Each structure stands twice: as C-alpha cells, then as structure tokens.
Amino acid sequence: MAKRVYEVWKGSNKFFLGGRLIFGPDARSLLITLLLIIVPVIIFCVFVARHLRHEFSPYNVGYAIFAVAILFAIHVLVLLLLTSVRDPGIVPRNAHPPEEEFRYDTSASVEIGGRQTPSLQFPRTKEVMVNGVAVRVKYCDTCMLYRPPRCSHCSICNNCVERFDHHCPWVGQCIGLRNYRYFFYFVSSATLLCIYVFAMSALYIKILMDDHHGTVWKAMKESPASVILMAYCFISLWFVGGLTGFHLYLISTNQTTYENFRYRTDNRVNVYDRGCLNNFLEVFATKVKPSRNNFRAFAREEVPRASLPTTREVEVEDMGEDRRAKVEDDLDIGGDLLKISQRHNIEDIEADIRSRGSDVIHNNSSEADSVLGSDRRAPTVLGTQVGEGEVRAGKLPQRFLE
C-alpha cells in the first residue's frame, strides 16, 4: 500500500490529523505555553473581572471587561496555533544531489597509473543575484540542494526553512517565511493581553482601597489574586514585550533573528532592506506563499540513479587495469622462463637469454636478471611453473627453485 508524504517524512517533525497539522519535534512545549496563557486568564475572570461587572452599572461596562478578557485570550490562542501547526516554509529535499552541478576539474587532477585523471568536484557555494547584488548561497548536504537566499537548515527540525528566523521552543515550531507574520501577531497580542490584565487588576485594587477607605496593603489582602496577576504580568512583559520591540526593529530593517545574531559584526550591506515602510508592507501586506509540500499526497517511489564516478572509483578502476597489465606481463615472463628452464646447463640459459633479451619487456628485465644471478633468489613464478620431475632429471639446477 502506497504511503503518504508525512508517513515517510525525513525531517524530525510530528504530524497530526493525517498530516494536516505539522509540529516541530518539541511540540510538547506548546502545552506549557497554553497553560501559561489559559490559567492566568481563568484566574483573572474568576477573581477580578467577576467583581468588576457591577462597578460601572450605568453602561454595563463591567461585562465588557469580562468579555474582552475572554475574547482577547481566544485571539492569542488562535494566533499561537496558526504559528505552531502550519508549514513554516520547508524546502522539499532532493532524493539525489543536483547532477548538473558536478564538474571535472582538470587543474586538480591526480596522477594514477601514469596518466592524469581529472578530479570530480562539487561546488559548495554558488552566487545568485538579489536586488542586483551577488549573494552566496550554500549547499545543504542533508537536503541535497542549494539553499535559497535567507534559507537555513534547522538542526532541531532537520529541514531547510525559507527566510529562517529561529526555532522557537515556546511554540514548538520553526519561525520562517510562512508563519513569521503570525508569530509577531502572537507575541504582540500576548504583550497587550498582559498589559490589559495588569491594568484591570490594578484598577480592582484601587476600587477596593476606595470602598474600604484603607491602604494599599489592606486592599492587597482583600484580593491576593490581583497581586499575583500583577506580578505575573509584570514579569511576562519583560519577555513578550521585549521580544515585540526586538522584532519591530528587525522588521523595520528587514532582518531575521538568525541574520542579526550571525552577521552583526560583519558590517555587511543588507541587500534585503527596502526602506522602513516597504519592509513593513513586505511582512504584513503580502500574500502568504502556499506551501511547497503536500504532506497528504502519496509519496513517490525513489528511482535509484547510477551514481557519478568519484575520484576514488576512478583510482580503483585504473589500479585494476594496471594490475591486470602486470599479471599479463608476469605470465609472459613466466612462459619464457619455463622455456629457458628446459636447457641443459646454465651456459645455454645465459646465451639464450642474451639472444632473446630484445623480445623480453623492458619493464620486467629485473626479473630475468634475477634468474642469472648466482646470489639472488629466483621469482616465485619460476618455482611454480617448473615441475619437480625436471629437477630430478637434472635438467635444472636446484638453486633455481629456492
């Protein structure tokens, strides 16, 4: 039975509802984020907003405080899910390296078997034009592709993501081209929610002070939940508020978090900066690109390709050819030595070799000379080709078999 793309996905993502929802490998951290939003809002509605319903009775504004808190919390949760469950801009990986990028480099050739063999090269980077400026892009060994500009490989999700900003553990997903807008909406909305809860809790403390004509300490004792909410929102504002301000700066200069941290000391020109207004329009006023992946589609069976010969394979092939040539030469020498061994004495052997010296291959003359030397050992091929019967018959001196 054919499998779907999400079932054979090579990244580290987790899929739900048959591939309709995609999360990062740390999707469980999303539950913590949900609790950090839902629990304070419930405490606010029960212990603060409920008591404020009748404080503005002429216009029933107190019910609006209650309703705004609930609707604002739902809005934040929806933005959180839109950030977490969608494809952030994953670039589909290739099944094979781009063969058109392979080339033979004759300048880096290696000498094998007496001839020059060009070395097989694969460029690790190449240049593309962005706004009239050459930008260098890198090759990803995992995804087997050249990353588009502003694309980076997330080591947590194990995917290349377009306009990679960062991997956020609080949402359990990479932040990239297709969900950065929703991520900023989520962070900024969470900041406003913290401000709203803090303000309404402080207002309730003020009302308690006026009703009981007491000090702030007595009012805080009357509503400890308000104090806890104010402290929680104050601490949270340092994180989500600071994050909102930082991303406002990044959007105004058309940078990503990854680019800001990696290239801040390089003093390079930002080729993507189109001016503050156009940078904001690019993030908030452009249509979100459709996903490059159809996770519910049926996966294609990978067709194996004949791999391109590498330098090592060329070396092995050439060494094999040289080895075969050497064996053939040894066999020819062995045949000649077998004929020579049939002579009756060493003088006839020496005369025959001198007369046939021009027919013997020049590269193997050292082996023929070893037969003539009285203090040298004979090659092994001589011992294997000459029969022991010939030795017993006295046709060949015994020292040739040593």
C-alpha positions, 0 to 999 in steps of 0.5 A: 500500500502506497504511503503518504508524504508525512508517513515517510517524512525525513525531517524530525517533525510530528504530524497530526490529523493525517498530516494536516497539522505539522509540529516541530519535534518539541511540540510538547512545549506548546502545552506549557505555553497554553497553560501559561496563557489559559490559567492566568486568564481563568484566574483573572475572570474568576477573581477580578473581572467577576467583581468588576461587572457591577462597578460601572452599572450605568453602561454595563461596562463591567461585562465588557471587561469580562468579555474582552478578557475572554475574547482577547485570550481566544485571539492569542490562542488562535494566533499561537496555533496558526504559528505552531501547526502550519508549514513554516516554509520547508524546502522539499529535499532532493532524493539525489544531489543536483547532477548538473552541478558536478564538474571535472576539474582538470587543474586538480587532477591526480596522477594514477597509473601514469596518466592524469585523471581529472578530479570530480568536484562539487561546488559548495557555494554558488552566487545568485543575484538579489536586488542586483547584488551577488549573494552566496548561497550554500549547499545543504548536504542533508537536503541535497540542494542549494539553499535559497537566499535567507534559507537555513537548515534547522538542526532541531527540525532537520529541514531547510526553512525559507527566510529562517528566523529561529526555532522557537521552543515556546511554540514548538515550531520553526519561525520562517517565511510562512508563519513569521507574520503570525508569530509577531501577531502572537507575541504582540497580542500576548504583550497587550493581553498582559498589559490589559490584565495588569491594568484591570487588576490594578484598577480592582485594587484601587476600587477596593482601597476606595470602598474600604477607605484603607491602604494599599496593603489592606486592599492587597489582602482583600484580593491576593489574586490581583497581586499575583496577576500583577506580578505575573504580568509584570514579569511576562512583559519583560519577555513578550514585550521585549521580544515585540520591540526586538522584532519591530526593529528587525522588521523595520530593517528587514532582518531575521533573528538568525541574520542579526545574531550571525552577521552583526559584526560583519558590517555587511550591506543588507541587500534585503532592506527596502526602506522602513515602510516597504519592509513593513508592507513586505511582512504584513501586506503580502500574500502568504506563499502556499506551501511547497509540500503536500504532506497528504499526497502519496509519496513517490517511489525513489528511482535509484540513479547510477551514481557519478564516478568519484575520484576514488572509483576512478583510482580503483578502476585504473589500479585494476587495469594496471594490475591486470597489465602486470599479471599479463606481463608476469605470465609472459615472463613466466612462459619464457622462463619455463622455456629457458628452464628446459636447457641443459646447463646454465651456459645455454640459459645465459646465451639464450637469454642474451639472444632473446633479451630484445623480445623480453619487456623492458619493464620486467628485465629485473626479473630475468636478471634475477634468474642469472644471478648466482646470489639472488633468489629466483621469482616465485613464478619460476618455482611454480611453473617448473615441475619437480620431475625436471629437477630430478632429471637434472635438467635444472639446477636446484638453486633455481627453485629456492 
